[in-house]
């Protein structure tokens, strides 16, 4: 990623990715692998995951909707890739993405 996200933006993106991963009630190893890759790419530590888990969807949505076009494009791709990472985009996963109002 060539775009620099601030800490709040990173946290909101990862929070949404976790919500997508958990949406269908099944956490597939491929989803975990995808998330781990994003955490490395965004330089997010285990301690920060604790903070991220306190983010609620309203907070996530407010932050995501304020992203620049370039950042939003990357975030949307990450959300879509997470939904597709287990080989099936569950409607509950897609609903989270649609609810953000960014597609």
KOLGU-4560 file (N, C-alpha, C; in nm, 3 decimals, padded with zeros to 5 digits):
<recs>
<n_xx: 00.084 n_yy: -00.119 n_zz: 00.000 ca_xx: 00.000 ca_yy: 00.000 ca_zz: 00.000 c_xx: 00.088 c_yy: 00.124 c_zz: 00.000 mol: A seq: 1 type: UNK>
<n_xx: 00.064 n_yy: 00.210 n_zz: -00.094 ca_xx: 00.142 ca_yy: 00.334 ca_zz: -00.102 c_xx: 00.076 c_yy: 00.448 c_zz: -00.027 mol: A seq: 2 type: UNK>
<n_xx: -00.048 n_yy: 00.429 n_zz: 00.013 ca_xx: -00.122 ca_yy: 00.532 ca_zz: 00.085 c_xx: -00.094 c_yy: 00.517 c_zz: 00.235 mol: A seq: 3 type: UNK>
<n_xx: -00.080 n_yy: 00.628 n_zz: 00.302 ca_xx: -00.055 ca_yy: 00.627 ca_zz: 00.446 c_xx: -00.186 c_yy: 00.655 c_zz: 00.519 mol: A seq: 4 type: UNK>
<n_xx: -00.234 n_yy: 00.555 n_zz: 00.593 ca_xx: -00.353 ca_yy: 00.572 ca_zz: 00.676 c_xx: -00.308 c_yy: 00.617 c_zz: 00.815 mol: A seq: 5 type: UNK>
<n_xx: -00.386 n_yy: 00.708 n_zz: 00.877 ca_xx: -00.354 ca_yy: 00.743 ca_zz: 01.015 c_xx: -00.404 c_yy: 00.631 c_zz: 01.107 mol: A seq: 6 type: UNK>
<n_xx: -00.367 n_yy: 00.639 n_zz: 01.232 ca_xx: -00.398 ca_yy: 00.531 ca_zz: 01.327 c_xx: -00.549 c_yy: 00.506 c_zz: 01.337 mol: A seq: 7 type: UNK>
<n_xx: -00.627 n_yy: 00.612 n_zz: 01.346 ca_xx: -00.772 ca_yy: 00.598 ca_zz: 01.357 c_xx: -00.831 c_yy: 00.530 c_zz: 01.233 mol: A seq: 8 type: UNK>
<n_xx: -00.782 n_yy: 00.566 n_zz: 01.116 ca_xx: -00.828 ca_yy: 00.505 ca_zz: 00.992 c_xx: -00.792 c_yy: 00.356 c_zz: 00.988 mol: A seq: 9 type: UNK>
<n_xx: -00.669 n_yy: 00.325 n_zz: 01.027 ca_xx: -00.626 ca_yy: 00.184 ca_zz: 01.032 c_xx: -00.717 c_yy: 00.104 c_zz: 01.124 mol: A seq: 10 type: UNK>
<n_xx: -00.743 n_yy: 00.159 n_zz: 01.242 ca_xx: -00.825 ca_yy: 00.089 ca_zz: 01.341 c_xx: -00.966 c_yy: 00.064 c_zz: 01.287 mol: A seq: 11 type: UNK>
<n_xx: -01.024 n_yy: 00.164 n_zz: 01.223 ca_xx: -01.160 ca_yy: 00.149 ca_zz: 01.169 c_xx: -01.162 c_yy: 00.044 c_zz: 01.058 mol: A seq: 12 type: UNK>
<n_xx: -01.063 n_yy: 00.045 n_zz: 00.972 ca_xx: -01.057 ca_yy: -00.053 ca_zz: 00.863 c_xx: -01.045 c_yy: -00.194 c_zz: 00.920 mol: A seq: 13 type: UNK>
<n_xx: -00.955 n_yy: -00.213 n_zz: 01.014 ca_xx: -00.936 ca_yy: -00.346 ca_zz: 01.074 c_xx: -01.062 c_yy: -00.387 c_zz: 01.151 mol: A seq: 14 type: UNK>
<n_xx: -01.125 n_yy: -00.294 n_zz: 01.218 ca_xx: -01.249 ca_yy: -00.324 ca_zz: 01.290 c_xx: -01.356 c_yy: -00.376 c_zz: 01.194 mol: A seq: 15 type: UNK>
<n_xx: -01.370 n_yy: -00.311 n_zz: 01.080 ca_xx: -01.467 ca_yy: -00.356 ca_zz: 00.979 c_xx: -01.426 c_yy: -00.492 c_zz: 00.924 mol: A seq: 16 type: UNK>
<n_xx: -01.298 n_yy: -00.512 n_zz: 00.899 ca_xx: -01.252 ca_yy: -00.642 ca_zz: 00.849 c_xx: -01.287 c_yy: -00.754 c_zz: 00.948 mol: A seq: 17 type: UNK>
<n_xx: -01.270 n_yy: -00.728 n_zz: 01.076 ca_xx: -01.304 ca_yy: -00.827 ca_zz: 01.178 c_xx: -01.454 c_yy: -00.854 c_zz: 01.178 mol: A seq: 18 type: UNK>
<n_xx: -01.534 n_yy: -00.748 n_zz: 01.166 ca_xx: -01.679 ca_yy: -00.765 ca_zz: 01.162 c_xx: -01.722 c_yy: -00.847 c_zz: 01.041 mol: A seq: 19 type: UNK>
<n_xx: -01.658 n_yy: -00.823 n_zz: 00.926 ca_xx: -01.687 ca_yy: -00.902 ca_zz: 00.805 c_xx: -01.649 c_yy: -01.048 c_zz: 00.829 mol: A seq: 20 type: UNK>
<n_xx: -01.532 n_yy: -01.069 n_zz: 00.886 ca_xx: -01.482 ca_yy: -01.204 ca_zz: 00.912 c_xx: -01.578 c_yy: -01.282 c_zz: 01.004 mol: A seq: 21 type: UNK>
<n_xx: -01.635 n_yy: -01.215 n_zz: 01.102 ca_xx: -01.722 ca_yy: -01.280 ca_zz: 01.200 c_xx: -01.869 c_yy: -01.285 c_zz: 01.158 mol: A seq: 22 type: UNK>
<n_xx: -01.905 n_yy: -01.217 n_zz: 01.050 ca_xx: -02.046 ca_yy: -01.198 ca_zz: 01.013 c_xx: -02.124 c_yy: -01.328 c_zz: 00.991 mol: A seq: 23 type: UNK>
<n_xx: -02.061 n_yy: -01.426 n_zz: 00.931 ca_xx: -02.133 ca_yy: -01.550 ca_zz: 00.899 c_xx: -02.122 c_yy: -01.654 c_zz: 01.010 mol: A seq: 24 type: UNK>
<n_xx: -02.058 n_yy: -01.618 n_zz: 01.121 ca_xx: -02.047 ca_yy: -01.709 ca_zz: 01.233 c_xx: -01.939 c_yy: -01.814 c_zz: 01.217 mol: A seq: 25 type: UNK>
<n_xx: -01.868 n_yy: -01.810 n_zz: 01.104 ca_xx: -01.760 ca_yy: -01.906 ca_zz: 01.078 c_xx: -01.634 c_yy: -01.827 c_zz: 01.048 mol: A seq: 26 type: UNK>
<n_xx: -01.531 n_yy: -01.849 n_zz: 01.127 ca_xx: -01.403 ca_yy: -01.783 ca_zz: 01.100 c_xx: -01.315 c_yy: -01.883 c_zz: 01.026 mol: A seq: 27 type: UNK>
<n_xx: -01.306 n_yy: -01.865 n_zz: 00.897 ca_xx: -01.229 ca_yy: -01.954 ca_zz: 00.810 c_xx: -01.080 c_yy: -01.922 c_zz: 00.823 mol: A seq: 28 type: UNK>
<n_xx: -00.993 n_yy: -02.023 n_zz: 00.821 ca_xx: -00.849 ca_yy: -01.998 ca_zz: 00.829 c_xx: -00.799 c_yy: -01.902 c_zz: 00.720 mol: A seq: 29 type: UNK>
<n_xx: -00.863 n_yy: -01.902 n_zz: 00.604 ca_xx: -00.821 ca_yy: -01.811 ca_zz: 00.496 c_xx: -00.854 c_yy: -01.666 c_zz: 00.531 mol: A seq: 30 type: UNK>
<n_xx: -00.963 n_yy: -01.646 n_zz: 00.607 ca_xx: -00.996 ca_yy: -01.511 ca_zz: 00.653 c_xx: -00.893 c_yy: -01.464 c_zz: 00.756 mol: A seq: 31 type: UNK>
<n_xx: -00.855 n_yy: -01.553 n_zz: 00.846 ca_xx: -00.755 ca_yy: -01.519 ca_zz: 00.947 c_xx: -00.622 c_yy: -01.486 c_zz: 00.879 mol: A seq: 32 type: UNK>
<n_xx: -00.586 n_yy: -01.565 n_zz: 00.779 ca_xx: -00.462 ca_yy: -01.541 ca_zz: 00.705 c_xx: -00.467 c_yy: -01.405 c_zz: 00.635 mol: A seq: 33 type: UNK>
<n_xx: -00.581 n_yy: -01.373 n_zz: 00.575 ca_xx: -00.596 ca_yy: -01.243 ca_zz: 00.508 c_xx: -00.582 c_yy: -01.130 c_zz: 00.609 mol: A seq: 34 type: UNK>
<n_xx: -00.652 n_yy: -01.142 n_zz: 00.723 ca_xx: -00.646 ca_yy: -01.039 ca_zz: 00.827 c_xx: -00.503 c_yy: -01.024 c_zz: 00.878 mol: A seq: 35 type: UNK>
<n_xx: -00.435 n_yy: -01.134 n_zz: 00.902 ca_xx: -00.296 ca_yy: -01.128 ca_zz: 00.949 c_xx: -00.208 c_yy: -01.050 c_zz: 00.851 mol: A seq: 36 type: UNK>
<n_xx: -00.230 n_yy: -01.072 n_zz: 00.723 ca_xx: -00.153 ca_yy: -00.999 ca_zz: 00.621 c_xx: -00.180 c_yy: -00.849 c_zz: 00.627 mol: A seq: 37 type: UNK>
<n_xx: -00.306 n_yy: -00.813 n_zz: 00.646 ca_xx: -00.342 ca_yy: -00.671 ca_zz: 00.657 c_xx: -00.281 c_yy: -00.609 c_zz: 00.782 mol: A seq: 38 type: UNK>
<n_xx: -00.284 n_yy: -00.684 n_zz: 00.893 ca_xx: -00.226 ca_yy: -00.633 ca_zz: 01.018 c_xx: -00.076 c_yy: -00.606 c_zz: 01.001 mol: A seq: 39 type: UNK>
<n_xx: -00.009 n_yy: -00.693 n_zz: 00.930 ca_xx: 00.134 ca_yy: -00.673 ca_zz: 00.903 c_xx: 00.153 c_yy: -00.552 c_zz: 00.813 mol: A seq: 40 type: UNK>
<n_xx: 00.073 n_yy: -00.544 n_zz: 00.706 ca_xx: 00.083 ca_yy: -00.433 ca_zz: 00.610 c_xx: 00.058 c_yy: -00.298 c_zz: 00.678 mol: A seq: 41 type: UNK>
<n_xx: -00.038 n_yy: -00.296 n_zz: 00.771 ca_xx: -00.073 ca_yy: -00.171 ca_zz: 00.839 c_xx: 00.008 c_yy: -00.150 c_zz: 00.968 mol: A seq: 42 type: UNK>
<n_xx: 00.094 n_yy: -00.245 n_zz: 00.998 ca_xx: 00.182 ca_yy: -00.236 ca_zz: 01.116 c_xx: 00.100 c_yy: -00.222 c_zz: 01.245 mol: A seq: 43 type: UNK>
<n_xx: 00.003 n_yy: -00.313 n_zz: 01.262 ca_xx: -00.083 ca_yy: -00.312 ca_zz: 01.380 c_xx: -00.037 c_yy: -00.423 c_zz: 01.474 mol: A seq: 44 type: UNK>
<n_xx: -00.017 n_yy: -00.387 n_zz: 01.600 ca_xx: 00.034 ca_yy: -00.481 ca_zz: 01.700 c_xx: -00.081 c_yy: -00.555 c_zz: 01.769 mol: A seq: 45 type: UNK>
<n_xx: -00.045 n_yy: -00.660 n_zz: 01.842 ca_xx: -00.143 ca_yy: -00.736 ca_zz: 01.921 c_xx: -00.213 c_yy: -00.646 c_zz: 02.022 mol: A seq: 46 type: UNK>
<n_xx: -00.136 n_yy: -00.556 n_zz: 02.085 ca_xx: -00.195 ca_yy: -00.465 ca_zz: 02.183 c_xx: -00.299 c_yy: -00.375 c_zz: 02.119 mol: A seq: 47 type: UNK>
<n_xx: -00.273 n_yy: -00.334 n_zz: 01.997 ca_xx: -00.368 ca_yy: -00.245 ca_zz: 01.927 c_xx: -00.497 c_yy: -00.318 c_zz: 01.892 mol: A seq: 48 type: UNK>
<n_xx: -00.490 n_yy: -00.449 n_zz: 01.874 ca_xx: -00.612 ca_yy: -00.527 ca_zz: 01.846 c_xx: -00.711 c_yy: -00.511 c_zz: 01.962 mol: A seq: 49 type: UNK>
<n_xx: -00.660 n_yy: -00.502 n_zz: 02.084 ca_xx: -00.747 ca_yy: -00.481 ca_zz: 02.201 c_xx: -00.825 c_yy: -00.350 c_zz: 02.186 mol: A seq: 50 type: UNK>
<n_xx: -00.758 n_yy: -00.246 n_zz: 02.142 ca_xx: -00.823 ca_yy: -00.115 ca_zz: 02.122 c_xx: -00.926 c_yy: -00.125 c_zz: 02.010 mol: A seq: 51 type: UNK>
<n_xx: -00.886 n_yy: -00.189 n_zz: 01.902 ca_xx: -00.972 ca_yy: -00.201 ca_zz: 01.784 c_xx: -01.101 c_yy: -00.275 c_zz: 01.819 mol: A seq: 52 type: UNK>
<n_xx: -01.094 n_yy: -00.373 n_zz: 01.904 ca_xx: -01.214 ca_yy: -00.451 ca_zz: 01.938 c_xx: -01.316 c_yy: -00.367 c_zz: 02.014 mol: A seq: 53 type: UNK>
<n_xx: -01.277 n_yy: -00.252 n_zz: 02.065 ca_xx: -01.370 ca_yy: -00.162 ca_zz: 02.132 c_xx: -01.441 c_yy: -00.068 c_zz: 02.034 mol: A seq: 54 type: UNK>
<n_xx: -01.397 n_yy: -00.064 n_zz: 01.910 ca_xx: -01.462 ca_yy: 00.021 ca_zz: 01.810 c_xx: -01.599 c_yy: -00.037 c_zz: 01.778 mol: A seq: 55 type: UNK>
<n_xx: -01.700 n_yy: 00.051 n_zz: 01.772 ca_xx: -01.830 ca_yy: 00.003 ca_zz: 01.729 c_xx: -01.854 c_yy: 00.043 c_zz: 01.584 mol: A seq: 56 type: UNK>
<n_xx: -01.958 n_yy: -00.016 n_zz: 01.527 ca_xx: -01.980 ca_yy: 00.002 ca_zz: 01.384 c_xx: -02.010 c_yy: 00.147 c_zz: 01.347 mol: A seq: 57 type: UNK>
<n_xx: -02.078 n_yy: 00.218 n_zz: 01.436 ca_xx: -02.107 ca_yy: 00.360 ca_zz: 01.409 c_xx: -01.978 c_yy: 00.441 c_zz: 01.400 mol: A seq: 58 type: UNK>
<n_xx: -01.886 n_yy: 00.412 n_zz: 01.489 ca_xx: -01.756 ca_yy: 00.478 ca_zz: 01.488 c_xx: -01.679 c_yy: 00.442 c_zz: 01.360 mol: A seq: 59 type: UNK>
<n_xx: -01.681 n_yy: 00.313 n_zz: 01.326 ca_xx: -01.616 ca_yy: 00.268 ca_zz: 01.203 c_xx: -01.671 c_yy: 00.343 c_zz: 01.082 mol: A seq: 60 type: UNK>
<n_xx: -01.803 n_yy: 00.347 n_zz: 01.074 ca_xx: -01.870 ca_yy: 00.409 ca_zz: 00.959 c_xx: -01.834 c_yy: 00.557 c_zz: 00.947 mol: A seq: 61 type: UNK>
<n_xx: -01.836 n_yy: 00.628 n_zz: 01.058 ca_xx: -01.803 ca_yy: 00.771 ca_zz: 01.056 c_xx: -01.661 c_yy: 00.794 c_zz: 01.004 mol: A seq: 62 type: UNK>
<n_xx: -01.569 n_yy: 00.711 n_zz: 01.047 ca_xx: -01.429 ca_yy: 00.726 ca_zz: 01.004 c_xx: -01.414 c_yy: 00.688 c_zz: 00.857 mol: A seq: 63 type: UNK>
<n_xx: -01.472 n_yy: 00.577 n_zz: 00.818 ca_xx: -01.461 ca_yy: 00.529 ca_zz: 00.679 c_xx: -01.520 c_yy: 00.632 c_zz: 00.582 mol: A seq: 64 type: UNK>
<n_xx: -01.631 n_yy: 00.691 n_zz: 00.618 ca_xx: -01.697 ca_yy: 00.787 ca_zz: 00.528 c_xx: -01.617 c_yy: 00.916 c_zz: 00.510 mol: A seq: 65 type: UNK>
<n_xx: -01.519 n_yy: 00.940 n_zz: 00.596 ca_xx: -01.437 ca_yy: 01.061 ca_zz: 00.585 c_xx: -01.305 c_yy: 01.036 c_zz: 00.510 mol: A seq: 66 type: UNK>
<n_xx: -01.284 n_yy: 00.913 n_zz: 00.464 ca_xx: -01.161 ca_yy: 00.883 ca_zz: 00.392 c_xx: -01.156 c_yy: 00.955 c_zz: 00.258 mol: A seq: 67 type: UNK>
<n_xx: -01.037 n_yy: 00.987 n_zz: 00.214 ca_xx: -01.020 ca_yy: 01.044 ca_zz: 00.080 c_xx: -01.059 c_yy: 00.937 c_zz: -00.022 mol: A seq: 68 type: UNK>
<n_xx: -01.081 n_yy: 00.978 n_zz: -00.145 ca_xx: -01.119 ca_yy: 00.885 ca_zz: -00.251 c_xx: -01.015 c_yy: 00.775 c_zz: -00.265 mol: A seq: 69 type: UNK>
<n_xx: -00.890 n_yy: 00.813 n_zz: -00.262 ca_xx: -00.782 ca_yy: 00.715 ca_zz: -00.277 c_xx: -00.782 c_yy: 00.613 c_zz: -00.162 mol: A seq: 70 type: UNK>
<n_xx: -00.796 n_yy: 00.662 n_zz: -00.040 ca_xx: -00.797 ca_yy: 00.573 ca_zz: 00.076 c_xx: -00.923 c_yy: 00.485 c_zz: 00.076 mol: A seq: 71 type: UNK>
<n_xx: -01.035 n_yy: 00.544 n_zz: 00.037 ca_xx: -01.161 ca_yy: 00.470 ca_zz: 00.032 c_xx: -01.154 c_yy: 00.357 c_zz: -00.069 mol: A seq: 72 type: UNK>
<n_xx: -01.091 n_yy: 00.381 n_zz: -00.181 ca_xx: -01.075 ca_yy: 00.278 ca_zz: -00.284 c_xx: -00.999 c_yy: 00.159 c_zz: -00.227 mol: A seq: 73 type: UNK>
<n_xx: -00.893 n_yy: 00.184 n_zz: -00.155 ca_xx: -00.814 ca_yy: 00.077 ca_zz: -00.094 c_xx: -00.895 c_yy: 00.005 c_zz: 00.013 mol: A seq: 74 type: UNK>
<n_xx: -00.964 n_yy: 00.081 n_zz: 00.098 ca_xx: -01.044 ca_yy: 00.021 ca_zz: 00.205 c_xx: -01.153 c_yy: -00.069 c_zz: 00.146 mol: A seq: 75 type: UNK>
<n_xx: -01.223 n_yy: -00.022 n_zz: 00.043 ca_xx: -01.328 ca_yy: -00.103 ca_zz: -00.019 c_xx: -01.271 c_yy: -00.232 c_zz: -00.075 mol: A seq: 76 type: UNK>
<n_xx: -01.153 n_yy: -00.224 n_zz: -00.134 ca_xx: -01.089 ca_yy: -00.344 ca_zz: -00.189 c_xx: -01.056 c_yy: -00.442 c_zz: -00.077 mol: A seq: 77 type: UNK>
<n_xx: -01.007 n_yy: -00.391 n_zz: 00.035 ca_xx: -00.978 ca_yy: -00.477 ca_zz: 00.150 c_xx: -01.106 c_yy: -00.544 c_zz: 00.201 mol: A seq: 78 type: UNK>
<n_xx: -01.214 n_yy: -00.468 n_zz: 00.212 ca_xx: -01.341 ca_yy: -00.524 ca_zz: 00.260 c_xx: -01.390 c_yy: -00.634 c_zz: 00.166 mol: A seq: 79 type: UNK>
<n_xx: -01.385 n_yy: -00.607 n_zz: 00.037 ca_xx: -01.430 ca_yy: -00.705 ca_zz: -00.062 c_xx: -01.341 c_yy: -00.829 c_zz: -00.060 mol: A seq: 80 type: UNK>
<n_xx: -01.210 n_yy: -00.807 n_zz: -00.051 ca_xx: -01.118 ca_yy: -00.921 ca_zz: -00.046 c_xx: -01.142 c_yy: -01.007 c_zz: 00.078 mol: A seq: 81 type: UNK>
<n_xx: -01.173 n_yy: -00.944 n_zz: 00.191 ca_xx: -01.204 ca_yy: -01.021 ca_zz: 00.312 c_xx: -01.329 c_yy: -01.105 c_zz: 00.289 mol: A seq: 82 type: UNK>
<n_xx: -01.433 n_yy: -01.044 n_zz: 00.234 ca_xx: -01.558 ca_yy: -01.116 ca_zz: 00.210 c_xx: -01.537 c_yy: -01.235 c_zz: 00.116 mol: A seq: 83 type: UNK>
<n_xx: -01.445 n_yy: -01.221 n_zz: 00.021 ca_xx: -01.421 ca_yy: -01.326 ca_zz: -00.078 c_xx: -01.310 c_yy: -01.424 c_zz: -00.037 mol: A seq: 84 type: UNK>
<n_xx: -01.239 n_yy: -01.396 n_zz: 00.072 ca_xx: -01.119 ca_yy: -01.472 ca_zz: 00.107 c_xx: -01.145 c_yy: -01.619 c_zz: 00.137 mol: A seq: 85 type: UNK>
<n_xx: -01.267 n_yy: -01.652 n_zz: 00.182 ca_xx: -01.297 ca_yy: -01.793 ca_zz: 00.211 c_xx: -01.366 c_yy: -01.862 c_zz: 00.094 mol: A seq: 86 type: UNK>
<n_xx: -01.372 n_yy: -01.794 n_zz: -00.020 ca_xx: -01.430 ca_yy: -01.854 ca_zz: -00.140 c_xx: -01.580 c_yy: -01.832 c_zz: -00.153 mol: A seq: 87 type: UNK>
<n_xx: -01.641 n_yy: -01.763 n_zz: -00.056 ca_xx: -01.785 ca_yy: -01.738 ca_zz: -00.061 c_xx: -01.816 c_yy: -01.607 c_zz: 00.008 mol: A seq: 88 type: UNK>
<n_xx: -01.879 n_yy: -01.517 n_zz: -00.065 ca_xx: -01.920 ca_yy: -01.388 ca_zz: -00.007 c_xx: -02.058 c_yy: -01.405 c_zz: 00.053 mol: A seq: 89 type: UNK>
<n_xx: -02.064 n_yy: -01.426 n_zz: 00.182 ca_xx: -02.191 ca_yy: -01.445 ca_zz: 00.253 c_xx: -02.271 c_yy: -01.314 c_zz: 00.250 mol: A seq: 90 type: UNK>
<n_xx: -02.403 n_yy: -01.322 n_zz: 00.232 ca_xx: -02.484 ca_yy: -01.199 ca_zz: 00.231 c_xx: -02.465 c_yy: -01.113 c_zz: 00.356 mol: A seq: 91 type: UNK>
<n_xx: -02.440 n_yy: -01.175 n_zz: 00.471 ca_xx: -02.419 ca_yy: -01.098 ca_zz: 00.594 c_xx: -02.289 c_yy: -01.019 c_zz: 00.588 mol: A seq: 92 type: UNK>
<n_xx: -02.190 n_yy: -01.074 n_zz: 00.520 ca_xx: -02.063 ca_yy: -01.002 ca_zz: 00.501 c_xx: -02.083 c_yy: -00.883 c_zz: 00.409 mol: A seq: 93 type: UNK>
<n_xx: -02.156 n_yy: -00.908 n_zz: 00.299 ca_xx: -02.181 ca_yy: -00.801 ca_zz: 00.202 c_xx: -02.269 c_yy: -00.691 c_zz: 00.261 mol: A seq: 94 type: UNK>
<n_xx: -02.360 n_yy: -00.729 n_zz: 00.352 ca_xx: -02.445 ca_yy: -00.630 ca_zz: 00.417 c_xx: -02.364 c_yy: -00.531 c_zz: 00.499 mol: A seq: 95 type: UNK>
<n_xx: -02.259 n_yy: -00.579 n_zz: 00.565 ca_xx: -02.172 ca_yy: -00.489 ca_zz: 00.642 c_xx: -02.109 c_yy: -00.387 c_zz: 00.548 mol: A seq: 96 type: UNK>
<n_xx: -02.059 n_yy: -00.435 n_zz: 00.436 ca_xx: -01.995 ca_yy: -00.345 ca_zz: 00.339 c_xx: -02.098 c_yy: -00.246 c_zz: 00.285 mol: A seq: 97 type: UNK>
<n_xx: -02.216 n_yy: -00.295 n_zz: 00.250 ca_xx: -02.321 ca_yy: -00.208 ca_zz: 00.196 c_xx: -02.368 c_yy: -00.105 c_zz: 00.299 mol: A seq: 98 type: UNK>
<n_xx: -02.373 n_yy: -00.145 n_zz: 00.425 ca_xx: -02.419 ca_yy: -00.054 ca_zz: 00.531 c_xx: -02.325 c_yy: 00.064 c_zz: 00.550 mol: A seq: 99 type: UNK>
<n_xx: -02.198 n_yy: 00.042 n_zz: 00.517 ca_xx: -02.101 ca_yy: 00.153 ca_zz: 00.528 c_xx: -02.136 c_yy: 00.267 c_zz: 00.432 mol: A seq: 100 type: UNK>
<n_xx: -02.213 n_yy: 00.233 n_zz: 00.328 ca_xx: -02.252 ca_yy: 00.334 ca_zz: 00.232 c_xx: -02.140 c_yy: 00.383 c_zz: 00.143 mol: A seq: 101 type: UNK>
<n_xx: -02.043 n_yy: 00.296 n_zz: 00.120 ca_xx: -01.927 ca_yy: 00.337 ca_zz: 00.043 c_xx: -01.917 c_yy: 00.268 c_zz: -00.093 mol: A seq: 102 type: UNK>
<n_xx: -02.011 n_yy: 00.181 n_zz: -00.123 ca_xx: -02.004 ca_yy: 00.111 ca_zz: -00.252 c_xx: -02.091 c_yy: 00.177 c_zz: -00.355 mol: A seq: 103 type: UNK>
</recs>
